Amino acid sequence: MPTTPTPALQVSAKSLKRGEVLLKPNDKITSVYVIKSGQLGLFQNKNDKNIRIAELGPPTLIGEEAVFGPVRWAFTVIALKD
């Protein structure tokens, strides 16, 4: 059975300032992120409001689903602390 090649994952450093958005719903995930410092908030939009559902800090991985091929992200990820 033929398979579609999976693009290689990207590995890069990214610094965010408080309030910056890392990912938003429907973004295609092609990178895996590791939180080295600071804190990120995971938000879900309900009734036009961002509801915080988690706070993430070091050494959390984000986007590990991309290992299995490109997928679409479901949440908004915003830097809470530099």
ABEGO torsion letter per residue (X at the ends): XBBBBBBBBBBBBBBBBBGBBABBBGBBBABBBBBABEBBBBBBBBGGBBBBABBBBOBBBBGAAAAAEBBBBABBBBBABX
